[in-house]
Amino acid sequence: METPCRNLCALDRERATCRGCGRTIAEIVHWRSMTDVARAAVMKRVQDFQPQRRA
């Protein structure tokens, strides 16, 4: 199963998204149970996401 995870896991200040891959907490938690269509939509949304340095 393809995943956008870059092993740079860290939440942003608002604890809303991962600073490494750009997924939301819900997307990370439910990744394995999401449909292929839902995962593809997330992959498209985060495809150009640039990891953010830790503050």
DALIN-V720360 format. One record per residue. N is the residue number from 1. RES is the residue in three letters. SS is DSSP state (A for helix, B for strand, O for the rest). OMEGA is omega as a letter, one per 40 degrees, with the letter a starting at -180 (NA if undefined). Layout:
n->N res->RES ss->SS omega->OMEGA
n->N res->RES ss->SS omega->OMEGA
//
This chain:
n->1 res->MET ss->O omega->i
n->2 res->GLU ss->O omega->i
n->3 res->THR ss->O omega->i
n->4 res->PRO ss->O omega->a
n->5 res->CYS ss->O omega->i
n->6 res->ARG ss->O omega->a
n->7 res->ASN ss->O omega->i
n->8 res->LEU ss->O omega->a
n->9 res->CYS ss->O omega->i
n->10 res->ALA ss->O omega->i
n->11 res->LEU ss->B omega->i
n->12 res->ASP ss->O omega->a
n->13 res->ARG ss->O omega->a
n->14 res->GLU ss->O omega->a
n->15 res->ARG ss->O omega->a
n->16 res->ALA ss->O omega->a
n->17 res->THR ss->B omega->i
n->18 res->CYS ss->B omega->i
n->19 res->ARG ss->O omega->a
n->20 res->GLY ss->O omega->a
n->21 res->CYS ss->O omega->i
n->22 res->GLY ss->O omega->i
n->23 res->ARG ss->O omega->i
n->24 res->THR ss->B omega->i
n->25 res->ILE ss->A omega->i
n->26 res->ALA ss->A omega->i
n->27 res->GLU ss->A omega->i
n->28 res->ILE ss->A omega->a
n->29 res->VAL ss->A omega->a
n->30 res->HIS ss->A omega->a
n->31 res->TRP ss->A omega->a
n->32 res->ARG ss->A omega->a
n->33 res->SER ss->A omega->i
n->34 res->MET ss->O omega->i
n->35 res->THR ss->O omega->i
n->36 res->ASP ss->A omega->i
n->37 res->VAL ss->A omega->i
n->38 res->ALA ss->A omega->i
n->39 res->ARG ss->A omega->i
n->40 res->ALA ss->A omega->i
n->41 res->ALA ss->A omega->i
n->42 res->VAL ss->A omega->i
n->43 res->MET ss->A omega->i
n->44 res->LYS ss->A omega->a
n->45 res->ARG ss->A omega->a
n->46 res->VAL ss->A omega->a
n->47 res->GLN ss->O omega->a
n->48 res->ASP ss->O omega->a
n->49 res->PHE ss->O omega->i
n->50 res->GLN ss->O omega->i
n->51 res->PRO ss->O omega->i
n->52 res->GLN ss->O omega->i
n->53 res->ARG ss->O omega->i
n->54 res->ARG ss->O omega->a
n->55 res->ALA ss->O omega->NA
//
